[in-house]
Amino acid sequence: MSFNGKNALVTGSSRGIGRGIALKLAEMGASVAVHYYQNKAAANETLAKVLANGSDGFIIQADVTQPDDVCHLFRTVEAEFGTLDIFVSNARPELPTFFYPTMEITLEQWDTAVDSQAKAFLIAGQEASHLMSDDGRILAVTYATGSVTGSLQPWVGMGAAKAAVESLVRYLAVALAPRGITVNAISPSWIEDSVLNSLPPELQDLIRNWHRAGWTPMGRLGTTADIGKAAALLCSEDAGWITGQVIYADGGASLMNAEVPPEIQFG
Ligand SMILES: NC(=O)c1ccc[n+]([C@@H]2O[C@H](COP(=O)([O-])OP(=O)(O)OC[C@H]3O[C@@H](n4cnc5c(N)ncnc54)[C@H](OP(=O)(O)O)[C@@H]3O)[C@@H](O)[C@H]2O)c1
């Protein structure tokens, strides 16, 4: 598996999961457009690691809640790379802009969530397809647990937005199938070195301990490298027959049964 000669754009690759994906693609030979919103220094850190791998790349700023910015992202990629082979939609706004319970969230916060995911992914899918040769790869990073459950109440805006992205994955997959372009979503569980680390330490420990205690059968949280590797598989030439799917990369967490305590499930 090699991405030599391929051009990739990964949104939100200044930090977290996006950085993990960008670094794995670069390690395998891809040139990478490293996207950021406000944290230029972090984007430059990712770019330095991309270049250290012997790959090419550049950094690019955009607010994915703004349709014009999303279009500008692709115009810049076109000017720098000419063509695009891999597009990964990973960016997600900061929690204070959308993370409010169902009965409190404002329409502005709702729009921030939905525009950053559903609207941005529709525009990006259309734009990316214009730049892609046949056999391109489009991948959205979702959180499918939040799309199908209702218990993490302040996730309501993002849960609905990710559900829309997962639906859009299927529609784009059919639209682009005749060209051999695949469109999939990857759904990580809780990941270290990501938004998790911005939570209060006691909350982080609660989450880590819950997964170590059995909610993730593999007994640990995921890493950005875990998701980078899974994303690279889905972006590879060999994954050309997989399209329109939401793939869980979660150490088995999605296999657990919420109605039965983990102690009993493991027997
Ligand atoms: N972390 C997890 O455990 C987890 C689990 C499942 C799914 N996910 C999904 O994985 C993706 C990445 O999550 P993460 O936790 O790794 O993210 P993160 O560490 O919080 O980083 C967020 C990224 O998005 C960028 N960003 C923030 N606001 C933006 C805006 N308005 N426009 C454009 N870009 C913006 C940031 O850029 P700056 O650095 O410039 O601010 C940064 O690159 C998200 O889609 C998330 O829903 C995460």
The ligand as a MOL file (V3000), in Angstrom:
LIG
                    3D

  0  0  0     0  0            999 V3000
M  V30 BEGIN CTAB
M  V30 COUNTS 48 52 0 0 0
M  V30 BEGIN ATOM
M  V30 1 N -11.8070 12.8640 19.7490 0
M  V30 2 C -12.5790 11.8160 19.7460 0
M  V30 3 O -12.5240 11.0010 20.6730 0
M  V30 4 C -13.5180 11.5920 18.5790 0
M  V30 5 C -14.3280 10.4410 18.5600 0
M  V30 6 C -15.1670 10.2370 17.4620 0
M  V30 7 C -15.1850 11.1350 16.4220 0
M  V30 8 N -14.3900 12.2520 16.4760 0 CHG=1
M  V30 9 C -14.4260 13.1830 15.3310 0
M  V30 10 O -13.0870 13.3180 14.8460 0
M  V30 11 C -12.9040 14.6330 14.3290 0
M  V30 12 C -11.6770 15.2740 14.9690 0
M  V30 13 O -11.8820 15.3390 16.3610 0
M  V30 14 P -10.6660 15.7270 17.3400 0
M  V30 15 O -11.1660 15.4860 18.7140 0
M  V30 16 O -9.4230 15.0740 16.8680 0 CHG=-1
M  V30 17 O -10.5650 17.3120 17.0740 0
M  V30 18 P -9.7120 18.4050 17.8820 0
M  V30 19 O -8.4800 17.8150 18.4450 0
M  V30 20 O -10.6540 19.1330 18.7870 0
M  V30 21 O -9.2860 19.3830 16.6720 0
M  V30 22 C -10.2910 20.0810 15.9620 0
M  V30 23 C -9.7540 20.4100 14.5880 0
M  V30 24 O -10.7810 21.1130 13.8470 0
M  V30 25 C -10.3170 22.4360 13.5240 0
M  V30 26 N -11.4230 23.3870 13.6610 0
M  V30 27 C -12.0030 23.8800 14.7930 0
M  V30 28 N -12.9950 24.7430 14.4790 0
M  V30 29 C -13.0290 24.8280 13.1250 0
M  V30 30 C -13.7870 25.5880 12.1980 0
M  V30 31 N -14.7800 26.4180 12.5920 0
M  V30 32 N -13.5080 25.4570 10.8930 0
M  V30 33 C -12.5300 24.6380 10.4630 0
M  V30 34 N -11.7790 23.8780 11.2860 0
M  V30 35 C -12.0270 23.9860 12.6060 0
M  V30 36 C -9.1930 22.7310 14.5050 0
M  V30 37 O -8.3120 23.7120 13.9290 0
M  V30 38 P -7.3700 24.6520 14.8720 0
M  V30 39 O -6.2900 23.7410 15.3980 0
M  V30 40 O -6.8610 25.6850 13.9540 0
M  V30 41 O -8.2340 25.1920 15.9590 0
M  V30 42 C -8.5640 21.3480 14.6480 0
M  V30 43 O -7.7200 21.0750 13.5640 0
M  V30 44 C -14.2130 15.3850 14.5730 0
M  V30 45 O -15.0000 15.3630 13.4050 0
M  V30 46 C -14.8590 14.5870 15.6800 0
M  V30 47 O -16.2720 14.7070 15.7240 0
M  V30 48 C -13.5680 12.4950 17.5230 0
M  V30 END ATOM
M  V30 BEGIN BOND
M  V30 1 1 1 2
M  V30 2 2 2 3
M  V30 3 1 2 4
M  V30 4 1 4 5
M  V30 5 2 4 48
M  V30 6 2 5 6
M  V30 7 1 6 7
M  V30 8 2 7 8
M  V30 9 1 8 9
M  V30 10 1 8 48
M  V30 11 1 9 10
M  V30 12 1 9 46
M  V30 13 1 10 11
M  V30 14 1 11 12
M  V30 15 1 11 44
M  V30 16 1 12 13
M  V30 17 1 13 14
M  V30 18 2 14 15
M  V30 19 1 14 16
M  V30 20 1 14 17
M  V30 21 1 17 18
M  V30 22 2 18 19
M  V30 23 1 18 20
M  V30 24 1 18 21
M  V30 25 1 21 22
M  V30 26 1 22 23
M  V30 27 1 23 24
M  V30 28 1 23 42
M  V30 29 1 24 25
M  V30 30 1 25 26
M  V30 31 1 25 36
M  V30 32 1 26 27
M  V30 33 1 26 35
M  V30 34 2 27 28
M  V30 35 1 28 29
M  V30 36 1 29 30
M  V30 37 2 29 35
M  V30 38 1 30 31
M  V30 39 2 30 32
M  V30 40 1 32 33
M  V30 41 2 33 34
M  V30 42 1 34 35
M  V30 43 1 36 37
M  V30 44 1 36 42
M  V30 45 1 37 38
M  V30 46 2 38 39
M  V30 47 1 38 40
M  V30 48 1 38 41
M  V30 49 1 42 43
M  V30 50 1 44 45
M  V30 51 1 44 46
M  V30 52 1 46 47
M  V30 END BOND
M  V30 END CTAB
M  END
